[in-house]
């Protein structure tokens, strides 16, 4: 059976007040929501977890008025992003939003020496890739995570990031191309010197 169909049935059970279905939805999506929330802002784990729990509290309270989403994970990630951005806009809690961070540090390209230092410190191929991804601008990092970790399509990514589908595709494409360039550069450099 299709995962989305199973999730929709679970969602409908939760809407009718089934606490076990609600718990199951929480268990299936809390890790992805936490991961995504931590990628959005430089905030404490407690802040992100509070936002995740706020989303689940709100959907429980409003369950009878909610529609059944076509993709539950997409719905929950979007609700989490909305909640985080709402709280940050109201400045209710201590935080350092990525948008207010030092732009030069965020948007400048790392130089070759910085890339090599990062990669030498990484022990595994996976860790090296994670360190390269961390060098991307925050918006590109977020788009990559939504596409390749959360498996959202470009239309859903565009909606979460509040942009059109083509802009979402372009954002992911630019991030992938930048990573390819860096990986090629580093591979050539390692083959010359090591």
C-alpha positions as CSV (number, residue, x, y, z in Angstrom):
1,X,0.0,0.0,0.0
2,X,1.2,3.6,-0.7
3,X,2.8,5.3,2.3
4,X,0.8,8.4,1.7
5,X,-2.4,6.5,1.7
6,X,-1.4,4.7,5.0
7,X,-0.5,8.1,6.5
8,X,-3.8,9.6,5.4
9,X,-5.7,6.8,7.1
10,X,-3.6,7.3,10.2
11,X,-4.3,11.1,10.0
12,X,-8.0,10.4,9.7
13,X,-7.9,8.2,12.7
14,X,-6.0,10.9,14.6
15,X,-8.7,13.4,13.6
16,X,-11.4,11.2,15.0
17,X,-9.6,11.3,18.4
18,X,-7.5,8.2,18.2
19,X,-4.6,8.9,20.6
20,X,-2.6,5.9,19.4
21,X,-2.7,7.3,15.8
22,X,-1.6,10.7,17.1
23,X,1.3,9.1,18.9
24,X,2.3,7.1,15.8
25,X,2.2,10.3,13.7
26,X,4.4,12.0,16.3
27,X,6.9,9.1,16.4
28,X,7.1,8.9,12.6
29,X,7.8,12.5,12.0
30,X,9.4,14.0,15.1
31,X,13.0,13.3,14.1
32,X,12.6,14.8,10.6
33,X,10.9,17.8,12.1
34,X,13.6,18.3,14.7
35,X,16.4,17.9,12.0
36,X,14.6,20.4,9.7
37,X,14.0,22.8,12.6
38,X,17.6,22.7,13.6
39,X,18.7,23.5,10.0
40,X,16.5,26.6,9.9
41,X,17.9,28.6,12.8
42,X,20.9,28.8,15.1
43,X,18.8,28.2,18.2
44,X,18.8,25.9,21.1
45,X,17.6,22.3,20.8
46,X,15.0,23.2,23.4
47,X,13.6,26.0,21.2
48,X,13.2,23.7,18.2
49,X,11.7,20.9,20.3
50,X,9.3,23.4,21.8
51,X,8.2,24.4,18.3
52,X,7.8,20.8,17.2
53,X,5.6,20.2,20.3
54,X,3.7,23.4,19.6
55,X,2.8,22.0,16.2
56,X,1.7,18.7,17.5
57,X,-0.3,20.4,20.3
58,X,-2.0,22.7,17.8
59,X,-2.9,19.9,15.4
60,X,-4.4,18.0,18.3
61,X,-6.5,20.9,19.4
62,X,-7.6,21.7,15.8
63,X,-7.9,18.1,14.6
64,X,-11.6,18.1,13.8
65,X,-11.2,21.2,11.6
66,X,-8.1,20.1,9.7
67,X,-8.3,18.6,6.2
68,X,-6.4,15.4,5.4
69,X,-3.1,16.4,3.7
70,X,-1.8,14.7,0.6
71,X,1.6,14.4,2.2
72,X,1.7,14.4,6.0
73,X,5.4,15.1,6.4
74,X,5.3,18.0,4.0
75,X,2.3,19.4,6.0
76,X,4.1,19.0,9.3
77,X,7.4,20.5,8.0
78,X,5.6,23.5,6.7
79,X,3.7,24.0,9.9
80,X,7.0,23.8,11.9
81,X,8.6,26.4,9.6
82,X,5.6,28.7,10.0
83,X,5.7,28.3,13.8
84,X,9.5,28.9,14.1
85,X,9.3,32.0,11.8
86,X,6.3,33.3,13.8
87,X,8.1,33.0,17.1
88,X,11.3,34.5,15.7
89,X,9.3,37.5,14.3
90,X,7.7,38.1,17.7
91,X,11.1,37.7,19.4
92,X,9.5,35.6,22.2
93,X,12.6,33.6,22.9
94,X,16.3,34.1,22.7
95,X,17.7,33.1,19.3
96,X,20.1,34.0,16.5
97,X,18.2,33.8,13.2
98,X,20.4,32.9,10.3
99,X,19.1,35.9,8.4
100,X,20.6,38.2,11.1
101,X,24.0,36.5,11.2
102,X,27.1,38.0,9.6
103,X,26.3,38.1,5.9
104,X,30.0,38.1,4.8
105,X,30.6,34.8,6.6
106,X,27.3,33.3,5.4
107,X,27.4,34.2,1.8
108,X,31.1,34.4,0.9
109,X,32.7,31.4,-0.9
110,X,35.2,29.5,1.2
111,X,38.7,29.8,-0.2
112,X,40.7,26.7,-1.2
113,X,42.7,26.7,2.1
114,X,39.5,26.8,4.2
115,X,38.0,23.9,2.2
116,X,41.2,21.8,2.6
117,X,41.3,22.5,6.3
118,X,37.7,21.4,6.7
119,X,38.2,18.3,4.6
120,X,41.4,17.3,6.4
121,X,39.6,17.4,9.7
122,X,36.8,15.1,8.4
123,X,37.5,11.4,8.8
124,X,34.9,9.9,6.5
125,X,33.5,10.6,3.0
126,X,30.1,11.3,4.6
127,X,31.6,13.7,7.0
128,X,33.6,15.5,4.2
129,X,30.3,15.9,2.3
130,X,28.6,17.3,5.3
131,X,31.4,19.8,5.8
132,X,31.1,20.9,2.2
133,X,27.3,21.3,2.5
134,X,27.9,23.4,5.6
135,X,29.9,25.8,3.5
136,X,26.8,26.5,1.3
137,X,24.5,29.5,2.0
138,X,21.8,28.6,4.5
139,X,19.0,28.8,1.9
140,X,20.8,26.3,-0.3
141,X,21.4,24.0,2.6
142,X,17.7,24.1,3.5
143,X,16.7,23.3,-0.1
144,X,19.1,20.4,-0.3
145,X,17.8,19.0,3.0
146,X,14.2,19.3,1.9
147,X,14.9,17.6,-1.4
148,X,17.3,14.8,-0.5
149,X,16.6,14.1,3.2
150,X,12.9,14.9,3.5
151,X,12.2,13.8,-0.2
152,X,9.9,16.7,-0.9
153,X,9.2,17.6,-4.6
154,X,10.1,21.0,-6.0
155,X,6.6,22.3,-5.7
156,X,6.5,21.4,-2.0
157,X,10.0,22.9,-1.5
158,X,8.8,26.1,-3.1
159,X,5.8,26.3,-0.8
160,X,7.9,25.7,2.3
161,X,10.5,28.2,1.3
162,X,7.8,30.6,0.0
163,X,9.0,30.7,-3.6
164,X,7.8,29.3,-6.9
165,X,8.6,25.8,-8.1
166,X,11.2,27.0,-10.7
167,X,13.1,29.0,-8.1
168,X,13.2,25.9,-5.8
169,X,14.6,23.9,-8.7
170,X,17.2,26.6,-9.4
171,X,18.2,26.8,-5.7
172,X,18.8,23.0,-5.5
173,X,20.6,23.0,-8.9
174,X,22.9,25.8,-7.9
175,X,23.7,24.0,-4.6
176,X,24.4,20.7,-6.3
177,X,26.6,22.4,-9.0
178,X,28.6,24.3,-6.3
179,X,29.2,21.0,-4.4
180,X,30.2,19.3,-7.7
181,X,32.7,22.1,-8.4
182,X,34.2,21.9,-4.9
183,X,34.4,18.1,-5.0
184,X,36.1,18.2,-8.4
185,X,38.5,20.9,-7.1
186,X,39.4,19.0,-3.9
187,X,39.8,15.7,-5.8
188,X,42.2,17.4,-8.3
189,X,44.1,19.1,-5.4
190,X,44.4,15.8,-3.4
191,X,45.6,14.0,-6.5
192,X,48.3,16.6,-7.1
193,X,49.6,16.9,-3.5
194,X,48.9,13.5,-1.9
